[in-house]
Amino acid sequence: MKKSSLLIILFLCSIAAMAVEREADSLAFCNAEWTVTELNKGATAAYTRVRMFDSEQSISVIRYPARRFRTKFVHTPGESAGTTSGTAIGEGAEMAINGGYFNMKQLIPCVYFRIGDEVFSLTDSTETFRVNGVVGFKDKRGKRIQIKSCLPDQYQEITDEWHSVMATGPMLISEDTILVPEFAKIGENGKGTDSFNDKRHPRTAMGYDNEGNICLIVIDGRHKGKGDGASIYETALICSFLGLTDAINLDGGGSSAIWSSETGVLNHPSDNKAFDHEGERVVPNIIGVF
């Protein structure tokens, strides 16, 4: 492993994506010191802690060329559920990130989720406030990733020809455009009042760039002064700073976890309330890279 300036290694930063009003945050991101690990077949894992958004941000990223790997949803509901790292190791994956929203008591998805011809779940009405998109793959080998805005009544129309699909959200970026507002709702004091969107939480996101790379991102949260977490808008900004043209939010909070066989758990999951790598939550699905 090595430490290097993000600008020197030209690994993550996209100056073109920098919003003028966020110049200081973008410069902080670009000049952060990253611990970088070269993985197999051109993949890279990176981690940094940086002062951004008037907060301490702890960010883990895995970037890999889609054409050199197989990416797929791994579905392990109910009694088969496991941690992101545990499921990934059991399946023989090289890299992985936690997947979509789920019922924490039953450990089953609560959003539209299909692999091949089998539909495992539909989007519950309680999830429609944040689930406004889909992530999936047109091909069985998971080399043709798709991220699209999509409402529940559009699943068949938009994803019918995809091999696999998971509903999630909010959509963060589409065709280089950030889709989420800085504040989801504006109160009388001028500040955001929407807890899910505007408060800082651990976040998981996925996206891709113009070079054919897929990015898996986890932003740590609930670790005051070490990993304060991000709002949905701040999550979108980080994806933009990474040079992603399209990105979507996945399940976050205590579920947020990112892993590679080389690094182990890269982020600091929050379920054990300790700033270490041991606090993973059991989840019913992951996105595995093989």
Secondary structure, 3 states (H helix, E strand, C coil): CEEEEHHHHCCCCCHHHCCHHHHHHHHHHHCCEEEEEECHHHCEEEEEEEEECCEEEEEEEEEEEHHHCCEEEEECCHHHCECHHHHHHHHCCCEEEECCCEECCCCEECCCEEECCEEEECCCHHHCCCCCEEEEECCCCCCCEEEEECCHHHHHHHHCCCCEEEEECCEEEECCEECCCCCCCECCCCCECCHHHHCCECEEEEEECCCCEEEEEEECCCECCCECCECHHHHHHHHHHCCCCEEEECCCHHHCCEEECCCEECCCCCCCCCCCCCCCCCECEEEEEC
